């Protein structure tokens, strides 16, 4: 059975919305799919505004300085570790605190 043609999208957001509501099997023959690895692909980033107490920022800077990394990078690391732990706990897997 011929597959539907994948449309051209005006933005990444429009493409995300499309795939959220469409069945990809109507557009892609998954039996012919091959695993791909993209080692240099950088994740999409979104800038946010976050209000933190000055004391917390100063403490982060001290910790980051000890590790010789920017404090924003340390914040991302801390958030990533906590998100992973929370998701693991939510799925019933035990993790260290």
C-alpha positions as CSV (number, residue, x, y, z in Angstrom):
1,X,0.0,0.0,0.0
2,X,1.5,3.4,-1.0
3,X,2.4,5.6,1.9
4,X,1.2,9.2,2.3
5,X,3.6,12.0,1.4
6,X,5.1,13.8,4.5
7,X,4.2,17.5,4.3
8,X,6.6,20.4,4.5
9,X,6.5,22.1,7.8
10,X,6.9,25.9,8.5
11,X,8.5,25.2,11.9
12,X,9.7,22.5,14.3
13,X,6.6,23.3,16.5
14,X,4.3,22.6,13.5
15,X,6.1,19.3,12.8
16,X,5.8,18.3,16.4
17,X,2.0,19.0,16.4
18,X,1.6,17.0,13.2
19,X,3.4,13.9,14.5
20,X,1.5,14.1,17.8
21,X,-1.8,13.7,16.0
22,X,-0.8,11.5,13.0
23,X,0.1,7.8,12.8
24,X,3.6,7.6,11.4
25,X,2.9,4.2,9.9
26,X,0.7,5.9,7.3
27,X,3.8,7.8,6.2
28,X,6.8,5.6,6.8
29,X,7.4,1.9,6.0
30,X,8.9,1.0,9.3
31,X,9.8,-2.5,8.1
32,X,12.6,-0.8,6.0
33,X,13.8,1.4,8.8
34,X,17.4,1.3,9.9
35,X,18.8,2.4,13.3
36,X,20.6,5.7,13.0
37,X,23.1,7.3,15.3
38,X,23.7,11.0,15.4
39,X,26.7,11.5,17.7
40,X,27.1,15.2,17.0
41,X,23.4,16.2,17.2
42,X,22.8,18.9,19.8
43,X,19.5,19.0,21.6
44,X,17.1,21.8,21.1
45,X,17.6,24.4,23.8
46,X,15.0,26.9,25.1
47,X,16.0,29.9,27.2
48,X,14.0,30.4,30.4
49,X,13.9,33.0,33.0
50,X,14.3,31.6,36.5
51,X,14.2,33.6,39.7
52,X,16.4,32.3,42.5
53,X,17.5,33.7,45.8
54,X,20.9,35.5,45.5
55,X,22.3,33.2,48.2
56,X,21.4,30.1,46.2
57,X,23.1,31.5,43.1
58,X,26.2,32.3,45.2
59,X,26.3,28.8,46.6
60,X,25.9,27.4,43.1
61,X,28.9,29.5,42.0
62,X,31.0,28.2,44.9
63,X,30.2,24.6,44.0
64,X,30.7,25.2,40.3
65,X,34.1,26.9,41.0
66,X,35.2,23.8,42.9
67,X,34.3,21.7,39.8
68,X,35.7,24.3,37.4
69,X,32.5,24.5,35.4
70,X,30.1,27.4,34.8
71,X,27.3,27.6,37.4
72,X,24.6,27.4,34.7
73,X,26.1,24.1,33.6
74,X,26.2,22.8,37.1
75,X,22.5,23.7,37.5
76,X,21.7,21.7,34.3
77,X,23.6,18.8,35.7
78,X,21.8,18.9,39.0
79,X,18.4,19.2,37.3
80,X,19.2,16.4,34.9
81,X,20.2,14.1,37.8
82,X,17.1,14.9,39.8
83,X,14.8,14.4,36.8
84,X,16.3,11.0,36.1
85,X,15.9,10.0,39.7
86,X,12.3,11.2,39.9
87,X,11.4,9.4,36.7
88,X,13.1,6.3,37.9
89,X,11.2,6.4,41.2
90,X,7.9,7.1,39.4
91,X,8.4,4.0,37.2
92,X,9.1,1.9,40.3
93,X,12.8,1.5,40.0
94,X,14.9,2.1,43.1
95,X,17.7,4.7,43.0
96,X,20.1,6.2,45.4
97,X,19.2,9.5,47.0
